């Protein structure tokens, strides 16, 4: 038997261990406290304890980082050379359960039915963490020496922007590549678009609604009203239409071969108008329609293509806002304000070359096992973006799951075993 055949057999023989490990991880609620603060649910450190114990058993040295107080990253390292080094990455935080009445299974019960494990965090992404552990376990059980350094990064906070991965990716020496084991339905995903949250604030001039006529209808009566109001909500609605026109143009004119046409959207996520502006940048008066609003705030989720430069995208967006403002006499003198890195969130694009050693390793591992190879882009963003920002090429590869962030989230257990087998073989191929 070849070494890769032995690795696949070792993972298959340990399938019960893999399912049991995933069960342990899922049954520890690790809801990101930025979304729901509850000591009974915010158990990221306990998940890290389970993973760390296994890594130590396998001979990894371990350490912890603290991007936030009480919320540790876990770093495991098997020593080796730099040139063939590889990090396996997964996040331990999960999103809240949501409406419990919509669930047919206990959200943190890790119940198994019809070949699937159900529960919050099964597919997103404790299954990926368990698959990586199983892959490392197979390599160590078979006593296979690796030339390249192998790292294991279990990080926090991916669901709220990836600040854990940002910290992990800054470690020195940096790995030469990262495999992010997010669910990919066993497809290889070396590409992902970038993502920005951007806020546009439009300021008008408030006034009494009874005098609105003087601001919108020129007449002798209007001339008697000395101060005209400017409705920021209406300006914001027009600005929204201008952004939608930009979105449509980008969707028509821009393409990346491994991504669906039009995925580079500018999704309006929040629009709020009122009077005044608080320290948080939002209107302070929201309950009096008798006042013409002088503030309108629009937040957008802006996606761009893997090969595009973030700075160029930002400039193009700002230019579009400026062109819109130039069409309005008020906005010419009072231009909208554009703010990037809203809430500190920015995901750089991932554009790993198709011939990169990690892509080649994963592709070869699947071909050697007689499995089909699918290369595709990632529609959502992952922590691979934060490694790309540090110059570390990445690939997303993980098992099949569904209903992430929704009721009855699950992972397919046969796909989980397959992912662990391929990851084990890819580690062997990449690290040498």
Buried (B, 14 or more C-beta within 10 A) or exposed (E): EEBBEBBBBBBBEBBEBBBEBBBBBBBBBBBBBBBBEEEEBBBBBBBBEBBBEBBEEBEBEBEEBEBBEEBBBBBBBBEBEEEBBBBBBBBBBBBBBBEEEEBEBBBBBBBBEEEBBBBBBBBBBBBBBBBBBBBBBBBBBBEBEBEBBBBBBBBBBBBBBBBBBBBBBEBEEBBBBBBBBBBBBBBBBBBBBBBBBBBBBBBBBBBEBEBBEBBEEEEEEBEEBEEBBBBBBBBBBBBBEBBEEBBEEBBEEBBBEBBEEEBBBBEBEEBBBBBBBEEEEBBEBEEEEEBBBBBBBBBBBBBBBBBBEBEEBBEBBBEBBBEBBEEBEBBEEBBBEBEBEBEEBBBBBBBBEEEBBBBBBBBBBBEBBEEEEEBBBBEBBBBBBBBBBBEBBBBBBBBBBBBBEEBBBBBBBEBBBBBBBBBBBBBBBBBB
